């Protein structure tokens, strides 16, 4: 048996830029904003609790600095959440699924269906109120190749799960 492994010219490879990524629905941004507000509200309540009952600093100026830092980080993370949202997308293709996300640190994960172990759909109470859910595609091995997309339409997540399950079942 002769082993062959011919080289492929780099310029002949398909371009990922040609993929039309499906964007998340606008309700997903609302859901993420609500989650962000809840997280920031909890942080603010903790700060206020420490301020009122902790007595850590006897002077007022450290608290002005701490609350100013909280406001700045809250505004920054709110701005970044919106930037990341508009850069996120996914594509379901014939042989794989691709998910791209991130603003400063861009991540693009492609999972071929022949590596898929199982597919899961998640939906929390807030996501249910918006008709949204998340889909997780788990792969063989422990190489961090699991793909998770949150904030997609729940019915679309069910269709994607069914499609991937059929693809995985037909490939075996």
Residue pairs with C-beta under 8 A, 6 or more apart in sequence:
16 98
16 108
19 91
19 93
19 98
20 91
21 89
21 90
21 91
21 98
21 100
22 89
22 90
22 91
22 92
23 86
23 88
23 89
24 85
24 88
24 89
24 151
24 152
25 132
25 151
25 152
25 153
27 130
27 131
27 132
27 151
28 85
28 130
28 132
28 150
28 151
28 152
29 82
29 85
30 130
31 126
31 127
31 130
31 132
31 151
32 81
32 85
32 151
33 78
33 81
34 126
35 126
36 77
36 78
36 81
40 74
40 77
43 70
43 74
44 70
47 66
47 67
47 70
50 56
51 63
57 63
80 103
83 103
84 101
84 102
84 103
87 100
87 101
87 102
87 103
87 106
88 99
88 100
88 101
88 102
89 99
89 100
89 101
90 97
90 98
90 99
90 100
90 149
90 152
91 97
91 98
92 160
92 163
92 164
95 112
95 113
96 110
96 111
96 112
96 113
97 110
97 111
97 113
97 137
97 147
97 160
97 164
98 108
98 109
98 110
98 111
99 108
99 109
99 147
99 148
99 149
100 106
100 107
100 108
100 109
101 107
109 145
109 147
111 137
111 139
111 145
111 146
111 147
113 164
113 167
113 168
113 171
114 168
114 171
115 139
115 140
115 141
115 145
116 137
116 138
116 139
116 140
116 164
116 167
116 168
117 138
117 139
117 140
118 138
119 135
119 136
119 137
119 138
119 160
119 161
119 164
119 165
119 168
120 135
120 136
120 138
120 161
121 133
121 134
121 135
121 136
121 154
121 157
121 158
121 161
122 133
122 134
122 135
122 136
122 150
123 132
123 133
123 134
123 154
127 133
127 134
127 150
127 151
127 154
128 154
131 153
131 154
131 155
132 150
132 151
132 152
132 153
132 154
133 150
133 152
133 153
133 154
133 157
134 148
134 149
134 150
134 151
134 152
134 157
135 148
135 149
135 152
135 157
135 160
135 161
136 146
136 147
136 148
136 149
137 146
137 147
137 148
137 164
138 146
139 145
139 146
139 147
149 157
152 160
